[in-house]
Amino acid sequence: MGLFDKYTDLIGKKEGKKEQQKPIITKQETVKKEEPKKEIQTKKEQKKVDEKPKQPSSHQFNPLLSFVKLFVMIKKDFKLLTRSRASALIVLLGPLAIILLVGFAFNSSSLYNIRIASYSESYSDLSNSITSSLQDQQYSVTKVNSIELCKNGVKYGDYHICVIFPKDLNIGNQDNTITIFVDQSRTNLASLITNTITEKVASKSTELGISLTTDMLSIFEKTKKAMEEKITIVNKIISDNSDSSLKMQTAETDLKNINLTLNKADFNFTDVDAKIKAITDKYNLSLVLINNLKDSVESLETSVNSLNAQIIDAQNSKAKTIEDIANIRKGLSIILSDLNSLRTSLNNVVLDINSIKVTKAGLIVEPIKSDVQPITQEKRHLSFLFPTMVVLVIMFISVLLSSTIVIREKLSLAYFRNFITPTSELTYMIGTYLTNIIIVLFQLGVLFLVASYFMKDQLIPIALNLAMVVLAIASVFILLGMFIGYLFKTEETSTLAAISVSSIFLLFSNTILPLESMPETFKGMIKYNPFVISEGLVKKILLFNTELSMLANSIYILLSMALILFVACYIARELTKRSI
C-alpha cells in the first residue's frame, strides 16, 4: 500500500484490487504532498465532529454522579490526612487524649489535701474542738506560732487558708469571731474552701447553739417542775394560815367572853361589918340579927360561888386559848418550814438560771462567728486576673511563634544551604531563640505598658524582679515551641501540636479548676506544669511583692526545664540534619 492509503476513506475514493507500481518519491516531495492532505484530513474530522449527534448537557444534575464525586473527594482528603502519620495521630488522638486525661483528673467533686494553718494565743477546749472538726481526710490542720507565719504561709502557697482563733475561745465571751484569711487571687479555690470552712464553723456554732438552747429548756423544765411542786406548799401555807387565823379569831372571842368583873354590891361586906360590929358592941345576939347575918352570909356565898364559876370558865377559856395558841404555833412552825423549803427551791431556780452561760439572744443564735478576710488588700479583679493573663499570653505566643519559625525554616529553600555552611548548630539555635525572645518581650512590653495605666503604682517597684521572671518563663515556652518545630515536618502538624500542648498546660492548671480537685497521683505530676509554676511566680511578685530569694526553688525548676529543652532541641535538630 502507498503512503497515503490510510487517507482514502477520508476523501471518499476506493482503490482497486489491482496492484500498481510504487513511484519513487523524494523527501521534499513527500512533505509538500502531506501538507494539503493534512488540511483535507482536518476538514473531514471537523465535518465528522459536526455530524455527531448532540450529547446531553453536562450541567444537568446527576445525583449518583454527584455522590460518587463526593465520595472520591472525601477519600482523597483522608489519603492526604493519613499521608502524614504524625498529623493523623494529632488530629484524631489528640482530642481523645485530652478528654481522657481531663476525665481522669477531674472526675470528682471533692477537694484533696487542703492545708490549713491555725493560730491562737491560747487554745481553749472549744478551739481544739473546732480544729479537730476541720481535720479530716481532705483537710490537714497545722498549728503555727504567729499570725505572720500563718498569713505568709497562704501567700507563698504552703497553706491554702489561715484560721485565727480568739484567745481562750469560749461561748460565754463577747468576741467569738474566728478570722479566716484566704488567697483571693485563686478565685475558683477561695470560694470553695471558704464555703467549706464557714459551713464547718457554722455547723459547730449550730451545735453549740442547740446545746445552749437545750440547757435553757432543761432549766426551764426543771424550774417548771419546782414551781409546780412549790405551788402545793404555797396552797398548804395558805390553808394553814387560814386555820390559824380562824383559831386566833376563836381564841380572841373566848378571851372576850371571859367575865372577870366583880360587883362589889353583891358582896355586902359593909352590912356584914356593921352587923358584926353591932354584935360586938352589944354582945347581944338577937335572932333577928343572926338571921340577917345568915342571909348576908348566904348572899355572900352565892356571890362567891358565882365568882368561882366565872373563874372556872376563865380557866377553861385560858386552857383552850393556850391549846389554840400551841396549835397556831405548831402551824406557824410548819408554815416556816414550808417557807424555808420554798426559799431553797427558789434559790436553786436562781442558781440554775445563773448557770446559763449566754444570756444574749445574738450569742445564743450564733455562738461562734466567722469573718473571711483576703490575704492581700488588693480588691480589683484585674489584679487577680493579670498574672494568669500574662502567663497565658507568654505561653501561647512563645510556643506558636517559635514552632512556626522553626518549621518555616525547615521548609525554606535555604535550609539545606544553612546546614552545609561552617556555622555551628548552636549559633542557629541561639539566633532562633533570641529572635523569639525579642518578639515576645516586645509584645509583653506593649502589654505591660497598657497595664501600667491601671496598675502603675503596683508595677514600677517590682519591674526588675518581674522582668527576670518573665525572661525565664518565656525561655521555657520558646524552647518548647522550638522542640515541637524540630519534631514535626509540616507547619500544620506543628501548629496543631503547639496548640494541643498549650491547651493541656492550660487545662491542668488553676485557671479553670483548682489543682486541689485532682487526686494526689495526678497532682504530683501536674505541680511541675510550667504554666502552673509560672503563674505562681508572677502572682507572688505582682500581688505580694515577694523577693526572688523566696522564689528560688520555682525559678530553679524553670531554669532546669529550659536547659533540658535546649538539649532536646539540639538533639532534634541533629536528627533533622541527618534525615536531609
C-alpha positions as CSV (number, residue, x, y, z in Angstrom):
1,M,0.0,0.0,0.0
2,G,1.1,3.6,-0.6
3,L,2.0,6.1,1.9
4,F,-1.4,7.8,1.7
5,D,-3.5,4.7,1.6
6,K,-4.9,5.3,5.1
7,Y,-6.5,8.6,4.0
8,T,-8.5,7.0,1.2
9,D,-11.6,6.7,3.4
10,L,-11.5,10.4,4.2
11,I,-11.6,11.6,0.5
12,G,-14.2,9.0,-0.5
13,K,-12.0,7.1,-3.0
14,K,-11.8,3.4,-3.3
15,E,-8.8,1.7,-4.7
16,G,-9.0,-1.3,-6.9
17,K,-7.5,-4.6,-6.1
18,K,-5.0,-4.3,-8.9
19,E,-1.6,-3.5,-7.6
20,Q,0.2,-0.5,-9.1
21,Q,3.9,0.2,-9.2
22,K,5.0,2.4,-6.3
23,P,6.5,5.6,-7.5
24,I,9.8,6.8,-6.1
25,I,9.1,10.0,-4.0
26,T,11.8,12.1,-2.5
27,K,11.6,13.5,1.0
28,Q,10.8,17.1,-0.1
29,E,8.0,15.9,-2.3
30,T,6.6,13.9,0.5
31,V,6.5,16.9,2.8
32,K,4.8,19.0,0.1
33,K,2.2,16.4,-0.6
34,E,1.5,15.8,3.1
35,E,0.6,19.4,3.8
36,P,-2.6,19.6,1.6
37,K,-3.6,16.2,2.8
38,K,-3.4,17.2,6.4
39,E,-5.7,20.1,5.7
40,I,-8.1,17.8,4.0
41,Q,-7.9,15.4,7.0
42,T,-8.6,18.3,9.4
43,K,-11.7,19.4,7.4
44,K,-13.0,15.9,7.3
45,E,-12.5,15.4,11.0
46,Q,-14.3,18.7,11.7
47,K,-17.1,17.6,9.5
48,K,-17.4,14.3,11.4
49,V,-17.5,16.1,14.6
50,D,-20.2,18.4,13.4
51,E,-22.2,15.4,12.2
52,K,-22.0,13.7,15.6
53,P,-25.3,13.5,17.5
54,K,-25.8,16.0,20.3
55,Q,-24.8,14.7,23.8
56,P,-26.9,15.7,26.9
57,S,-25.7,18.9,28.6
58,S,-23.1,18.3,31.4
59,H,-24.9,21.0,33.5
60,Q,-27.8,18.7,34.2
61,F,-27.8,17.3,37.8
62,N,-27.0,13.7,38.2
63,P,-27.4,12.6,41.9
64,L,-25.5,9.3,41.5
65,L,-22.6,11.0,39.8
66,S,-22.5,13.8,42.4
67,F,-22.4,11.2,45.2
68,V,-19.6,9.4,43.6
69,K,-17.6,12.6,43.1
70,L,-18.2,13.5,46.8
71,F,-17.1,10.1,47.9
72,V,-13.9,10.4,45.8
73,M,-13.2,13.8,47.3
74,I,-13.6,12.5,50.9
75,K,-11.4,9.6,50.1
76,K,-8.8,11.9,48.7
77,D,-8.9,14.1,51.9
78,F,-8.4,11.1,54.1
79,K,-5.5,10.0,52.0
80,L,-4.0,13.4,52.4
81,L,-4.6,13.3,56.1
82,T,-3.1,9.8,56.6
83,R,-0.1,10.5,54.4
84,S,1.5,12.1,57.5
85,R,1.1,9.8,60.4
86,A,2.0,12.5,62.9
87,S,-0.7,14.7,61.6
88,A,-3.2,11.9,61.7
89,L,-2.3,11.0,65.3
90,I,-2.5,14.6,66.5
91,V,-5.8,15.3,64.8
92,L,-7.5,12.0,65.7
93,L,-6.0,11.0,69.0
94,G,-5.1,14.5,70.4
95,P,-8.7,15.5,71.4
96,L,-9.4,12.0,72.7
97,A,-6.2,12.0,74.8
98,I,-7.1,15.5,76.3
99,I,-10.6,14.4,77.1
100,L,-9.4,11.2,78.6
101,L,-6.8,12.9,80.8
102,V,-9.3,15.6,81.9
103,G,-11.9,12.9,82.7
104,F,-9.4,11.0,84.9
105,A,-8.1,14.2,86.6
106,F,-11.4,16.0,87.3
107,N,-13.8,13.0,87.8
108,S,-14.6,14.1,91.4
109,S,-16.4,16.8,93.3
110,S,-14.1,16.7,96.3
111,L,-11.0,18.6,97.2
112,Y,-7.8,16.8,98.2
113,N,-5.0,17.7,100.6
114,I,-6.3,21.2,101.7
115,R,-3.7,22.5,104.1
116,I,-5.0,24.8,106.9
117,A,-2.8,26.9,109.2
118,S,-4.3,27.9,112.6
119,Y,-3.1,30.2,115.3
120,S,-4.3,31.4,118.7
121,E,-2.6,33.0,121.7
122,S,-4.2,30.4,123.9
123,Y,-6.2,27.4,122.6
124,S,-9.3,26.5,124.6
125,D,-11.2,23.3,124.6
126,L,-13.6,24.9,122.1
127,S,-10.8,25.9,119.8
128,N,-9.3,22.5,119.9
129,S,-12.7,21.0,119.2
130,I,-13.2,23.2,116.1
131,T,-9.7,22.4,114.9
132,S,-10.5,18.7,115.3
133,S,-13.7,19.1,113.3
134,L,-11.8,20.8,110.5
135,Q,-9.3,18.0,110.2
136,D,-10.4,15.0,108.1
137,Q,-9.2,13.0,105.1
138,Q,-9.4,16.1,102.8
139,Y,-8.1,18.8,105.3
140,S,-5.0,18.9,107.4
141,V,-4.5,21.4,110.2
142,T,-1.2,22.7,111.3
143,K,-0.8,25.0,114.3
144,V,1.8,27.8,113.7
145,N,3.5,30.1,116.2
146,S,2.4,33.5,114.9
147,I,-0.1,35.4,112.8
148,E,2.6,36.4,110.3
149,L,3.7,32.8,109.7
150,C,0.0,31.9,109.2
151,K,-0.5,34.7,106.6
152,N,2.8,34.2,104.9
153,G,2.1,30.5,104.5
154,V,-1.0,31.4,102.5
155,K,0.9,33.9,100.4
156,Y,3.7,31.5,99.5
157,G,1.4,28.6,98.8
158,D,2.4,26.5,101.8
159,Y,-1.2,26.6,103.1
160,H,-4.5,27.2,101.4
161,I,-6.2,29.0,104.3
162,C,-5.3,30.7,107.6
163,V,-7.6,30.5,110.6
164,I,-7.1,32.8,113.6
165,F,-8.9,31.8,116.9
166,P,-9.6,34.4,119.6
167,K,-7.7,33.9,122.9
168,D,-9.4,31.4,125.2
169,L,-12.4,31.0,122.9
170,N,-15.5,30.3,125.0
171,I,-19.2,30.5,124.2
172,G,-19.6,33.0,127.1
173,N,-17.2,35.5,125.6
174,Q,-18.4,38.6,123.8
175,D,-15.9,38.3,121.0
176,N,-16.2,34.9,119.5
177,T,-15.2,35.8,115.9
178,I,-12.9,33.4,114.0
179,T,-11.0,35.2,111.3
180,I,-10.3,33.3,108.1
181,F,-7.6,34.6,105.6
182,V,-7.8,33.3,102.1
183,D,-5.9,33.9,98.8
184,Q,-8.5,35.8,96.7
185,S,-6.3,35.6,93.6
186,R,-7.2,31.9,93.4
187,T,-10.9,32.8,92.8
188,N,-12.1,29.3,92.0
189,L,-10.5,27.7,95.0
190,A,-11.0,30.5,97.5
191,S,-14.8,30.3,97.3
192,L,-14.8,26.5,97.6
193,I,-12.6,26.5,100.7
194,T,-14.3,29.5,102.3
195,N,-17.7,27.9,101.9
196,T,-16.4,24.6,103.3
197,I,-14.7,26.2,106.3
198,T,-17.6,28.5,107.1
199,E,-20.0,25.6,106.8
200,K,-17.9,23.6,109.3
201,V,-17.7,26.6,111.7
202,A,-21.4,27.3,111.2
203,S,-22.1,23.6,112.0
204,K,-20.1,23.8,115.2
205,S,-21.9,27.1,116.0
206,T,-25.3,25.5,115.4
207,E,-24.2,22.5,117.6
208,L,-23.3,24.9,120.4
209,G,-26.5,26.9,119.9
210,I,-28.5,23.7,120.1
211,S,-26.6,22.8,123.3
212,L,-27.3,26.2,124.8
213,T,-30.9,26.1,123.9
214,T,-31.2,22.5,125.3
215,D,-29.6,23.6,128.6
216,M,-32.0,26.5,128.8
217,L,-35.0,24.4,128.0
218,S,-33.8,21.9,130.6
219,I,-33.5,24.6,133.2
220,F,-36.9,26.0,132.3
221,E,-38.4,22.5,132.6
222,K,-36.7,21.9,135.9
223,T,-38.0,25.3,137.1
224,K,-41.5,24.5,135.9
225,K,-41.5,21.2,137.9
226,A,-40.1,23.0,141.0
227,M,-42.8,25.7,140.7
228,E,-45.5,23.1,140.4
229,E,-44.2,21.3,143.5
230,K,-43.9,24.5,145.5
231,I,-47.4,25.7,144.5
232,T,-48.7,22.8,146.6
233,I,-46.6,24.1,149.5
234,V,-47.9,27.6,149.0
235,N,-51.5,26.3,148.9
236,K,-50.8,24.4,152.1
237,I,-49.3,27.5,153.7
238,I,-52.4,29.5,152.7
239,S,-54.7,26.8,154.2
240,D,-52.7,26.6,157.4
241,N,-52.7,30.3,157.6
242,S,-56.5,30.3,157.2
243,D,-56.9,27.7,160.0
244,S,-54.5,29.7,162.3
245,S,-56.4,32.8,161.6
246,L,-59.7,31.1,162.5
247,K,-58.2,29.7,165.7
248,M,-56.9,33.1,166.6
249,Q,-60.3,34.6,166.0
250,T,-61.9,31.9,168.2
251,A,-59.3,32.4,170.9
252,E,-60.0,36.1,170.7
253,T,-63.7,35.5,171.1
254,D,-63.2,33.2,174.0
255,L,-61.0,35.8,175.7
256,K,-63.5,38.4,175.1
257,N,-66.2,36.3,176.7
258,I,-64.3,35.7,179.9
259,N,-66.2,37.8,182.6
260,L,-63.7,38.9,185.2
261,T,-65.8,41.8,186.5
262,L,-66.8,41.9,190.2
263,N,-69.9,43.6,191.6
264,K,-69.0,44.9,195.0
265,A,-72.7,45.4,195.8
266,D,-73.1,41.7,195.6
267,F,-70.6,41.4,198.4
268,N,-72.4,43.4,201.1
269,F,-69.4,43.5,203.4
270,T,-70.5,46.8,204.8
271,D,-73.7,45.4,206.2
272,V,-71.9,42.4,207.5
273,D,-69.2,44.6,209.1
274,A,-71.9,46.8,210.6
275,K,-73.8,43.9,211.9
276,I,-70.7,42.2,213.3
277,K,-69.8,45.5,214.9
278,A,-73.2,45.8,216.4
279,I,-72.9,42.3,217.7
280,T,-69.5,43.0,219.0
281,D,-70.7,46.2,220.6
282,K,-73.7,44.8,222.2
283,Y,-72.7,41.3,222.6
284,N,-76.2,40.6,222.2
285,L,-77.0,38.1,219.6
286,S,-80.6,38.6,218.7
287,L,-82.3,36.3,216.5
288,V,-83.1,38.9,214.0
289,L,-79.5,39.9,213.7
290,I,-78.4,36.4,213.4
291,N,-80.9,35.8,210.6
292,N,-79.8,38.9,208.9
293,L,-76.3,37.8,209.3
294,K,-77.2,34.4,207.9
295,D,-78.8,36.0,204.9
296,S,-75.8,38.1,204.3
297,V,-73.5,35.1,204.5
298,E,-75.7,33.2,202.2
299,S,-75.8,36.1,199.8
300,L,-72.0,36.3,200.0
301,E,-71.7,32.6,199.5
302,T,-73.8,32.9,196.4
303,S,-71.6,35.7,195.1
304,V,-68.5,33.7,195.8
305,N,-69.9,30.7,194.0
306,S,-70.7,32.8,191.1
307,L,-67.3,34.2,191.1
308,N,-65.8,30.8,191.4
309,A,-67.9,29.7,188.4
310,Q,-66.5,32.7,186.4
311,I,-63.0,31.8,187.5
312,I,-63.6,28.2,186.3
313,D,-64.9,29.5,183.0
314,A,-61.9,31.7,182.7
315,Q,-59.6,28.9,183.4
316,N,-61.3,26.7,180.8
317,S,-61.1,29.5,178.3
318,K,-57.5,30.0,179.2
319,A,-56.7,26.4,178.7
320,K,-58.5,26.3,175.3
321,T,-56.7,29.5,174.3
322,I,-53.4,28.1,175.3
323,E,-54.2,25.0,173.3
324,D,-55.2,27.1,170.3
325,I,-52.1,29.2,170.6
326,A,-50.0,26.0,170.8
327,N,-51.7,24.8,167.6
328,I,-51.2,28.1,166.0
329,R,-47.5,28.0,167.0
330,K,-47.3,24.5,165.5
331,G,-48.9,25.7,162.3
332,L,-46.6,28.6,162.1
333,S,-43.6,26.2,162.5
334,I,-45.0,24.2,159.6
335,I,-45.5,27.3,157.6
336,L,-42.0,28.4,158.4
337,S,-40.6,25.1,157.3
338,D,-42.6,25.2,154.1
339,L,-41.4,28.8,153.5
340,N,-37.8,27.7,154.0
341,S,-38.3,24.9,151.6
342,L,-39.8,27.3,149.1
343,R,-36.9,29.7,149.6
344,T,-34.4,26.8,148.9
345,S,-36.3,25.9,145.8
346,L,-36.3,29.5,144.6
347,N,-32.6,29.7,145.3
348,N,-32.0,26.6,143.3
349,V,-34.0,28.1,140.4
350,V,-32.0,31.2,140.6
351,L,-28.7,29.2,140.6
352,D,-29.9,27.2,137.6
353,I,-30.8,30.4,135.7
354,N,-27.5,32.0,136.6
355,S,-25.8,28.8,135.3
356,I,-26.9,29.8,131.7
357,K,-23.6,30.8,130.1
358,V,-25.1,33.0,127.4
359,T,-27.9,35.4,128.1
360,K,-27.8,37.4,124.9
361,A,-30.1,36.4,122.0
362,G,-27.5,37.0,119.4
363,L,-24.9,34.8,121.1
364,I,-27.5,32.1,121.6
365,V,-28.5,32.1,117.9
366,E,-24.8,32.3,116.7
367,P,-22.4,31.5,119.4
368,I,-19.4,31.5,117.0
369,K,-19.0,33.9,114.1
370,S,-16.6,33.7,111.2
371,D,-15.1,36.6,109.3
372,V,-13.4,36.0,105.9
373,Q,-10.6,38.3,105.0
374,P,-8.4,38.4,101.9
375,I,-4.7,37.8,102.4
376,T,-4.0,41.0,100.4
377,Q,-5.7,44.3,100.5
378,E,-6.0,44.4,96.7
379,K,-9.6,44.4,95.7
380,R,-9.6,44.9,91.9
381,H,-10.4,41.8,89.8
382,L,-7.8,42.9,87.3
383,S,-5.0,42.4,89.8
384,F,-6.2,38.9,90.4
385,L,-6.5,38.0,86.7
386,F,-3.5,39.8,85.4
387,P,-0.8,37.2,86.4
388,T,-2.8,34.4,84.7
389,M,-3.3,36.6,81.6
390,V,0.4,37.4,81.4
391,V,1.5,33.8,81.6
392,L,-1.2,32.8,79.1
393,V,0.0,35.3,76.6
394,I,3.6,34.3,77.1
395,M,2.8,30.6,76.7
396,F,0.7,30.8,73.5
397,I,2.8,33.4,71.8
398,S,6.1,31.7,72.6
399,V,5.1,28.2,71.7
400,L,3.2,29.1,68.5
401,L,5.7,31.7,67.3
402,S,8.8,29.6,67.9
403,S,7.4,26.4,66.4
404,T,6.2,28.3,63.3
405,I,9.6,30.0,62.8
406,V,11.4,26.7,63.1
407,I,9.1,24.8,60.8
408,R,9.2,27.5,58.2
409,E,13.0,27.5,58.3
410,K,12.9,23.7,57.7
411,L,10.6,24.2,54.7
412,S,12.6,27.0,53.2
413,L,14.9,26.5,50.2
414,A,17.9,27.8,52.1
415,Y,17.6,25.2,54.8
416,F,20.0,22.7,53.2
417,R,22.4,25.5,52.4
418,N,22.4,26.5,56.0
419,F,23.4,23.0,57.0
420,I,26.4,23.0,54.8
421,T,27.7,26.4,55.9
422,P,30.5,26.4,58.5
423,T,28.2,28.0,61.1
424,S,27.7,25.8,64.2
425,E,24.2,24.4,65.1
426,L,24.3,26.2,68.5
427,T,24.6,29.6,66.7
428,Y,21.5,28.8,64.6
429,M,19.6,27.7,67.7
430,I,20.7,30.7,69.8
431,G,19.7,33.0,66.9
432,T,16.3,31.5,66.6
433,Y,15.9,31.7,70.4
434,L,16.9,35.4,70.5
435,T,14.6,36.2,67.6
436,N,11.6,34.8,69.5
437,I,12.7,36.4,72.8
438,I,12.9,39.8,71.1
439,I,9.4,39.4,69.6
440,V,7.8,38.1,72.8
441,L,9.4,40.7,75.0
442,F,8.3,43.4,72.6
443,Q,4.7,42.2,72.9
444,L,4.9,41.9,76.6
445,G,6.3,45.4,76.8
446,V,3.2,46.6,75.0
447,L,1.0,44.6,77.3
448,F,2.7,46.0,80.5
449,L,2.7,49.5,79.0
450,V,-1.1,49.3,78.7
451,A,-1.4,47.6,82.2
452,S,0.7,50.4,83.8
453,Y,-2.2,52.8,83.2
454,F,-4.3,50.8,85.6
455,M,-1.5,49.4,87.9
456,K,1.3,52.0,87.7
457,D,2.0,52.1,91.4
458,Q,2.0,48.3,91.6
459,L,4.2,47.6,88.6
460,I,7.1,50.1,89.0
461,P,8.5,48.8,92.3
462,I,8.6,45.2,91.1
463,A,9.7,45.9,87.5
464,L,13.2,44.3,87.8
465,N,12.1,41.1,89.6
466,L,9.2,40.7,87.2
467,A,11.4,41.2,84.1
468,M,13.8,38.4,85.3
469,V,11.0,36.0,86.0
470,V,9.2,36.8,82.7
471,L,12.5,36.2,80.8
472,A,12.8,32.7,82.4
473,I,9.2,31.9,81.7
474,A,9.5,33.0,78.0
475,S,12.7,31.0,77.6
476,V,11.0,27.8,78.7
477,F,8.0,28.1,76.4
478,I,10.1,29.3,73.4
479,L,12.4,26.3,73.7
480,L,9.3,24.1,74.0
481,G,8.0,25.6,70.8
482,M,11.3,25.1,69.0
483,F,11.4,21.5,70.1
484,I,7.9,21.0,68.6
485,G,9.0,22.7,65.4
486,Y,12.1,20.4,65.1
487,L,9.9,17.3,65.9
488,F,7.4,17.7,63.1
489,K,7.7,18.1,59.4
490,T,4.8,20.3,58.3
491,E,3.6,23.6,59.6
492,E,0.0,22.4,60.1
493,T,1.1,19.5,62.3
494,S,3.5,21.7,64.2
495,T,0.7,24.2,64.8
496,L,-1.7,21.5,66.0
497,A,0.9,20.1,68.3
498,A,1.7,23.5,69.8
499,I,-2.0,24.3,70.4
500,S,-2.6,20.9,71.9
501,V,0.4,21.1,74.3
502,S,-0.6,24.7,75.3
503,S,-4.2,23.6,75.8
504,I,-3.1,20.7,78.1
505,F,-1.0,23.1,80.1
506,L,-3.9,25.4,80.5
507,L,-6.5,22.7,81.3
508,F,-4.3,21.2,84.0
509,S,-3.7,24.4,85.9
510,N,-5.6,26.5,88.4
511,T,-7.1,28.7,85.7
512,I,-10.2,26.5,85.0
513,L,-10.4,24.2,88.0
514,P,-8.2,24.2,91.1
515,L,-5.5,21.6,91.2
516,E,-6.8,20.5,94.6
517,S,-9.7,18.9,92.9
518,M,-7.4,16.3,91.3
519,P,-6.3,13.1,93.1
520,E,-2.8,13.1,94.5
521,T,-1.5,10.8,91.7
522,F,-2.3,13.5,89.1
523,K,-1.4,16.4,91.3
524,G,2.1,15.1,91.9
525,M,2.8,15.4,88.2
526,I,0.8,18.5,87.5
527,K,2.7,20.6,90.0
528,Y,5.6,20.6,87.6
529,N,3.4,22.0,84.9
530,P,5.5,25.1,83.6
531,F,2.2,27.1,83.3
532,V,1.4,26.4,87.0
533,I,4.9,27.3,88.2
534,S,5.0,30.4,86.0
535,E,1.6,31.6,87.2
536,G,2.6,31.2,90.8
537,L,5.8,33.2,90.3
538,V,4.1,36.1,88.6
539,K,1.2,36.1,91.1
540,K,3.5,36.2,94.1
541,I,5.6,39.0,92.7
542,L,2.6,41.1,91.4
543,L,0.3,40.7,94.4
544,F,2.6,40.0,97.4
545,N,5.8,41.8,96.2
546,T,7.8,38.6,97.1
547,E,11.5,38.7,96.8
548,L,13.3,36.4,94.3
549,S,15.1,34.7,97.2
550,M,11.8,33.4,98.4
551,L,11.0,32.0,94.9
552,A,14.4,30.4,94.3
553,N,13.0,26.8,94.1
554,S,10.5,27.6,91.4
555,I,13.0,29.6,89.4
556,Y,15.5,26.8,89.6
557,I,12.8,24.4,88.3
558,L,12.1,26.7,85.3
559,L,15.8,27.0,84.5
560,S,16.2,23.3,84.7
561,M,13.3,22.8,82.3
562,A,14.9,25.4,79.9
563,L,18.2,23.5,80.0
564,I,16.6,20.2,79.3
565,L,14.5,21.6,76.4
566,F,17.6,23.3,74.9
567,V,19.4,19.9,74.9
568,A,16.3,18.3,73.4
569,C,16.2,21.0,70.7
570,Y,19.8,20.4,69.8
571,I,19.3,16.6,69.6
572,A,16.1,17.1,67.4
573,R,18.0,19.5,65.1
574,E,20.8,17.0,64.7
575,L,18.3,14.2,63.8
576,T,16.7,16.5,61.3
577,K,20.0,17.2,59.8
578,R,20.7,13.5,59.3
579,S,17.3,13.0,57.6
580,I,18.0,15.6,54.9
